[in-house]
């Protein structure tokens, strides 16, 4: 069974997911306070891991673009599908994580004068930036995987019908 091309990941959907998680991340500390639980500390490890992941995806996007669009090399369909799945999953996870960490950082912005508040804002803020970089790299990888000649489908134009003489 053959299907059409996979639609591009919508930036609007990713922004909406990020906005919802921003609200959740912002409300999380007050919810934890009501449950008599201390809000967790955020270390540097999540931010570093997200930046490294974004770097890996960025390198994959660049090498894929070079292979498919500059050198016009072929890629097996299995490899392309795996990279596309990685790109789509990474963009969604990146939007979720970016929204959550940004909201968490905003929740402690009023506690900037305290060392613990400043650490939470800085660590969460850098993790949110790393997650945004992950989303950007994932979207670039997805765009790099676009097969040359599929531009008509992305612009909403139907492919030209086969012309068969009568």
Backbone as CSV, one residue per row, in Angstrom:
resi,resn,N_x,N_y,N_z,CA_x,CA_y,CA_z,C_x,C_y,C_z
1,UNK,0.844,-1.175,0.000,0.000,0.000,0.000,0.885,1.233,0.000
2,UNK,0.669,2.092,-0.918,1.476,3.294,-1.052,0.696,4.498,-0.548
3,UNK,1.391,5.350,0.175,0.769,6.574,0.667,1.497,7.759,0.081
4,UNK,0.912,8.919,0.255,1.514,10.149,-0.246,2.660,10.593,0.632
5,UNK,3.220,11.737,0.298,4.337,12.246,1.094,3.889,12.613,2.512
6,UNK,4.800,12.494,3.434,4.533,12.836,4.826,4.515,14.355,4.942
7,UNK,3.470,14.918,5.549,3.425,16.382,5.659,4.512,16.908,6.586
8,UNK,4.931,18.118,6.321,5.927,18.757,7.181,5.368,18.996,8.574
9,UNK,6.258,19.023,9.540,5.860,19.346,10.906,5.468,20.814,10.951
10,UNK,4.324,21.082,11.531,3.807,22.442,11.591,4.472,23.209,12.738
11,UNK,5.050,24.337,12.409,5.657,25.185,13.427,4.580,25.720,14.367
12,UNK,3.384,25.955,13.843,2.286,26.444,14.679,1.891,25.403,15.727
13,UNK,1.869,24.136,15.335,1.544,23.073,16.293,2.631,22.981,17.362
14,UNK,3.883,23.070,16.943,4.981,23.026,17.916,4.902,24.219,18.872
15,UNK,4.563,25.393,18.356,4.431,26.570,19.213,3.267,26.407,20.188
16,UNK,2.171,25.822,19.724,1.026,25.603,20.610,1.365,24.605,21.714
17,UNK,2.063,23.533,21.358,2.490,22.551,22.361,3.432,23.210,23.361
18,UNK,4.367,23.990,22.870,5.287,24.699,23.758,4.567,25.666,24.682
19,UNK,3.545,26.347,24.165,2.792,27.303,24.983,2.011,26.593,26.091
20,UNK,1.424,25.451,25.773,0.698,24.692,26.793,1.654,24.236,27.889
21,UNK,2.814,23.726,27.487,3.786,23.264,28.483,4.424,24.420,29.234
22,UNK,4.455,25.605,28.632,4.928,26.785,29.339,4.018,27.074,30.534
23,UNK,2.730,26.975,30.313,1.768,27.185,31.394,1.925,26.096,32.459
24,UNK,2.074,24.852,32.032,2.250,23.751,32.983,3.523,23.950,33.804
25,UNK,4.613,24.303,33.133,5.870,24.534,33.840,5.790,25.709,34.795
26,UNK,5.014,26.710,34.422,4.845,27.888,35.289,4.038,27.550,36.529
27,UNK,3.055,26.669,36.399,2.185,26.310,37.519,2.745,25.179,38.385
28,UNK,3.739,24.461,37.884,4.260,23.310,38.613,4.783,23.640,40.008
29,UNK,5.603,24.690,40.202,6.093,24.973,41.557,4.989,25.289,42.555
30,UNK,3.967,26.024,42.139,2.886,26.324,43.080,2.081,25.068,43.408
31,UNK,1.920,24.183,42.443,1.245,22.917,42.718,2.058,22.066,43.689
32,UNK,3.362,22.029,43.494,4.221,21.263,44.402,4.208,21.861,45.807
33,UNK,4.153,23.185,45.912,4.057,23.835,47.231,2.783,23.424,47.959
34,UNK,1.689,23.340,47.235,0.426,22.934,47.852,0.462,21.483,48.321
35,UNK,1.307,20.681,47.684,1.442,19.279,48.079,2.556,19.087,49.105
36,UNK,3.106,20.182,49.613,4.222,20.162,50.569,5.450,19.426,50.029
37,UNK,5.722,19.640,48.755,6.893,19.067,48.101,7.753,20.223,47.615
38,UNK,9.036,20.144,47.854,9.946,21.191,47.384,10.141,21.070,45.879
39,UNK,10.075,22.180,45.159,10.338,22.121,43.713,11.763,21.636,43.463
40,UNK,11.946,20.795,42.466,13.268,20.224,42.227,14.271,21.242,41.691
41,UNK,15.518,20.970,41.972,16.614,21.741,41.400,16.832,21.274,39.958
42,UNK,17.255,22.165,39.132,17.605,21.823,37.756,19.105,22.011,37.632
43,UNK,19.783,20.975,37.200,21.235,21.068,37.030,21.599,21.505,35.619
44,UNK,22.884,21.494,35.345,23.368,21.855,34.015,23.250,20.699,33.031
45,UNK,23.120,19.472,33.530,23.112,18.298,32.652,22.001,18.340,31.599
46,UNK,20.760,18.701,31.953,19.735,18.752,30.898,20.064,19.763,29.798
47,UNK,20.571,20.922,30.185,20.904,21.933,29.187,22.016,21.443,28.266
48,UNK,23.031,20.834,28.851,24.152,20.322,28.050,23.680,19.204,27.133
49,UNK,22.859,18.296,27.655,22.358,17.184,26.838,21.516,17.689,25.670
50,UNK,20.697,18.700,25.915,19.867,19.243,24.839,20.707,19.946,23.777
51,UNK,21.724,20.665,24.199,22.597,21.335,23.225,23.389,20.304,22.415
52,UNK,23.865,19.255,23.074,24.584,18.195,22.355,23.641,17.507,21.365
53,UNK,22.419,17.211,21.795,21.439,16.608,20.888,21.138,17.501,19.702
54,UNK,21.021,18.792,19.954,20.787,19.746,18.863,21.979,19.760,17.911
55,UNK,23.181,19.677,18.468,24.374,19.643,17.624,24.419,18.400,16.747
56,UNK,24.067,17.262,17.321,24.051,16.013,16.548,23.025,16.104,15.423
57,UNK,21.834,16.586,15.745,20.815,16.732,14.700,21.221,17.763,13.654
58,UNK,21.888,18.821,14.088,22.360,19.824,13.138,23.379,19.256,12.169
59,UNK,24.294,18.436,12.674,25.283,17.794,11.805,24.601,16.819,10.848
60,UNK,23.621,16.060,11.366,22.858,15.159,10.493,22.119,15.938,9.411
61,UNK,21.527,17.067,9.778,20.812,17.884,8.800,21.756,18.414,7.731
62,UNK,22.906,18.897,8.158,23.866,19.444,7.199,24.384,18.360,6.259
63,UNK,24.762,17.204,6.810,25.297,16.134,5.955,24.215,15.569,5.037
64,UNK,22.985,15.506,5.518,21.886,15.026,4.674,21.619,16.008,3.544
65,UNK,21.629,17.295,3.861,21.431,18.314,2.828,22.536,18.228,1.773
66,UNK,23.762,18.095,2.233,24.879,17.991,1.300,24.727,16.759,0.408
67,UNK,24.357,15.639,1.011,24.239,14.394,0.250,23.113,14.443,-0.775
68,UNK,21.943,14.879,-0.340,20.779,14.819,-1.224,20.680,15.981,-2.199
69,UNK,21.030,17.171,-1.747,20.762,18.350,-2.567,21.993,18.925,-3.257
70,UNK,23.163,18.706,-2.717,24.372,19.253,-3.350,25.075,18.206,-4.211
71,UNK,25.270,17.003,-3.640,25.962,15.939,-4.388,24.989,15.024,-5.121
72,UNK,23.697,15.204,-4.901,22.635,14.431,-5.548,22.827,12.932,-5.384
73,UNK,23.223,12.532,-4.184,23.368,11.116,-3.884,22.011,10.545,-3.516
74,UNK,21.911,9.233,-3.554,20.668,8.553,-3.197,20.748,8.072,-1.762
75,UNK,19.598,7.909,-1.153,19.503,7.415,0.218,18.476,6.284,0.207
76,UNK,18.754,5.238,0.965,17.774,4.163,1.036,16.524,4.668,1.742
77,UNK,15.412,4.093,1.384,14.154,4.539,1.984,14.123,4.249,3.481
78,UNK,14.701,3.138,3.910,14.740,2.816,5.339,15.512,3.879,6.116
79,UNK,16.645,4.275,5.580,17.469,5.288,6.250,16.730,6.628,6.297
80,UNK,16.091,6.988,5.204,15.347,8.239,5.161,14.176,8.253,6.132
81,UNK,13.473,7.124,6.232,12.332,7.053,7.150,12.806,7.138,8.594
82,UNK,13.924,6.491,8.898,14.450,6.562,10.271,14.865,7.982,10.629
83,UNK,15.518,8.672,9.703,15.910,10.059,9.966,14.691,10.967,10.083
84,UNK,13.677,10.730,9.261,12.467,11.541,9.335,11.747,11.318,10.663
85,UNK,11.677,10.071,11.103,11.050,9.788,12.396,11.829,10.454,13.527
86,UNK,13.144,10.405,13.457,13.978,11.073,14.452,13.725,12.576,14.452
87,UNK,13.637,13.171,13.271,13.412,14.619,13.173,12.050,15.009,13.725
88,UNK,11.014,14.272,13.363,9.671,14.608,13.839,9.551,14.421,15.347
89,UNK,10.096,13.327,15.868,10.036,13.089,17.311,10.846,14.132,18.069
90,UNK,12.012,14.472,17.559,12.863,15.451,18.234,12.227,16.831,18.254
91,UNK,11.546,17.198,17.178,10.908,18.515,17.170,9.777,18.576,18.191
92,UNK,9.004,17.503,18.312,7.909,17.500,19.285,8.437,17.458,20.717
93,UNK,9.403,16.598,20.978,9.985,16.512,22.318,10.677,17.829,22.677
94,UNK,11.369,18.419,21.724,12.019,19.701,21.976,11.021,20.787,22.339
95,UNK,9.866,20.817,21.657,8.842,21.821,21.967,8.271,21.592,23.368
96,UNK,8.048,20.338,23.727,7.532,20.012,25.055,8.521,20.443,26.130
97,UNK,9.774,20.067,25.948,10.804,20.377,26.946,11.063,21.876,27.020
98,UNK,11.102,22.545,25.874,11.334,23.997,25.868,10.232,24.723,26.629
99,UNK,8.993,24.356,26.372,7.894,24.999,27.072,7.930,24.737,28.567
100,UNK,8.191,23.490,28.938,8.234,23.145,30.354,9.339,23.860,31.102
101,UNK,10.542,23.855,30.550,11.657,24.525,31.225,11.494,26.037,31.231
102,UNK,10.946,26.601,30.148,10.733,28.054,30.127,9.710,28.460,31.181
103,UNK,8.647,27.687,31.310,7.657,27.976,32.338,8.226,27.844,33.741
104,UNK,9.058,26.836,33.930,9.688,26.635,35.239,10.616,27.806,35.563
105,UNK,11.342,28.285,34.565,12.211,29.445,34.781,11.378,30.684,35.119
106,UNK,10.273,30.868,34.426,9.409,32.019,34.714,8.807,31.940,36.119
107,UNK,8.558,30.737,36.583,7.973,30.579,37.913,8.903,31.089,39.011
108,UNK,10.201,31.048,38.761,11.164,31.478,39.769,11.807,32.815,39.438
109,UNK,11.298,33.501,38.428,11.875,34.800,38.054,11.758,35.822,39.176
110,UNK,10.693,35.745,39.971,10.539,36.691,41.072,11.479,36.374,42.235
111,UNK,12.083,35.206,42.236,13.031,34.813,43.286,14.475,34.963,42.801
112,UNK,14.703,35.834,41.836,16.036,36.017,41.244,17.072,36.432,42.288
113,UNK,16.675,37.164,43.299,17.619,37.679,44.297,18.166,36.582,45.203
114,UNK,17.505,35.455,45.269,18.001,34.356,46.102,18.896,33.460,45.263
115,UNK,19.928,32.870,45.865,20.816,32.003,45.080,20.084,30.802,44.464
116,UNK,19.177,30.208,45.215,18.445,29.054,44.705,17.522,29.462,43.555
117,UNK,16.867,30.606,43.682,16.001,31.106,42.616,16.780,31.438,41.356
118,UNK,17.935,32.076,41.526,18.773,32.430,40.373,19.245,31.168,39.656
119,UNK,19.664,30.151,40.427,20.100,28.894,39.810,18.969,28.236,39.033
120,UNK,17.775,28.232,39.601,16.635,27.619,38.911,16.304,28.369,37.619
121,UNK,16.351,29.692,37.667,16.057,30.472,36.464,17.128,30.248,35.404
122,UNK,18.392,30.328,35.797,19.480,30.168,34.824,19.517,28.770,34.232
123,UNK,19.472,27.758,35.072,19.568,26.383,34.576,18.364,26.026,33.705
124,UNK,17.167,26.410,34.159,15.966,26.125,33.376,15.959,26.937,32.083
125,UNK,16.403,28.179,32.155,16.449,29.015,30.963,17.404,28.468,29.915
126,UNK,18.586,28.037,30.345,19.529,27.459,29.389,19.026,26.129,28.837
127,UNK,18.327,25.342,29.660,17.737,24.101,29.163,16.653,24.408,28.130
128,UNK,15.863,25.453,28.364,14.837,25.846,27.397,15.481,26.291,26.080
129,UNK,16.576,27.030,26.162,17.285,27.450,24.942,17.837,26.234,24.203
130,UNK,18.395,25.279,24.945,18.882,24.051,24.323,17.769,23.285,23.631
131,UNK,16.584,23.275,24.242,15.450,22.585,23.637,14.974,23.297,22.374
132,UNK,15.006,24.627,22.380,14.642,25.379,21.167,15.648,25.078,20.053
133,UNK,16.915,24.995,20.397,17.929,24.623,19.403,17.669,23.224,18.858
134,UNK,17.202,22.328,19.710,16.857,20.974,19.278,15.704,21.015,18.278
135,UNK,14.700,21.829,18.546,13.573,21.960,17.623,14.051,22.497,16.276
136,UNK,14.881,23.514,16.301,15.382,24.110,15.054,16.191,23.089,14.262
137,UNK,17.071,22.368,14.933,17.881,21.362,14.246,17.008,20.247,13.684
138,UNK,15.981,19.843,14.431,15.085,18.798,13.949,14.306,19.259,12.722
139,UNK,13.850,20.499,12.735,13.131,21.033,11.567,14.057,21.145,10.358
140,UNK,15.309,21.514,10.592,16.275,21.575,9.490,16.534,20.183,8.915
141,UNK,16.623,19.172,9.777,16.807,17.801,9.297,15.604,17.363,8.484
142,UNK,14.421,17.697,8.951,13.217,17.332,8.201,13.211,17.997,6.830
143,UNK,13.601,19.265,6.776,13.646,19.971,5.483,14.734,19.399,4.584
144,UNK,15.844,18.971,5.176,16.921,18.390,4.379,16.505,17.063,3.758
145,UNK,15.586,16.370,4.391,15.135,15.078,3.887,14.095,15.206,2.783
146,UNK,13.644,16.398,2.505,12.664,16.582,1.441,13.284,16.168,0.117
147,UNK,12.582,15.310,-0.586,13.079,14.798,-1.858,13.010,15.914,-2.892
148,UNK,14.102,16.148,-3.612,14.047,17.181,-4.654,12.949,16.857,-5.662
149,UNK,12.162,17.861,-5.998,11.070,17.668,-6.933,9.723,17.522,-6.255
150,UNK,9.676,17.523,-4.934,8.415,17.433,-4.200,7.855,18.809,-3.886
151,UNK,8.372,19.860,-4.489,7.940,21.208,-4.168,6.480,21.443,-4.535
152,UNK,5.977,20.800,-5.625,4.598,21.011,-6.030,3.643,20.531,-4.951
153,UNK,3.954,19.396,-4.323,3.077,18.846,-3.301,3.027,19.737,-2.079
154,UNK,4.141,20.372,-1.707,4.187,21.213,-0.522,3.447,22.529,-0.718
155,UNK,3.278,22.953,-1.979,2.603,24.214,-2.233,1.125,24.019,-2.510
156,UNK,0.630,22.801,-2.341,-0.787,22.547,-2.504,-1.207,22.303,-3.939
157,UNK,-0.267,22.222,-4.867,-0.604,21.963,-6.255,-0.680,20.458,-6.463
158,UNK,-1.643,20.068,-7.252,-1.760,18.656,-7.576,-0.742,18.317,-8.655
159,UNK,-0.189,17.110,-8.613,0.748,16.738,-9.664,0.033,16.686,-11.006
160,UNK,0.768,16.943,-12.055,0.193,16.956,-13.396,-0.286,15.557,-13.762
161,UNK,-1.509,15.449,-14.332,-2.010,14.136,-14.712,-1.244,13.606,-15.911
162,UNK,-1.241,12.289,-16.044,-0.576,11.674,-17.182,-1.329,12.036,-18.450
163,UNK,-0.586,12.482,-19.418,-1.197,12.847,-20.688,-1.145,11.637,-21.593
164,UNK,-2.279,11.044,-21.835,-2.341,9.895,-22.730,-3.183,10.290,-23.945
165,UNK,-2.622,10.158,-25.136,-3.397,10.536,-26.338,-4.571,9.578,-26.550
166,UNK,-5.673,10.111,-27.064,-6.867,9.293,-27.283,-6.858,8.597,-28.595
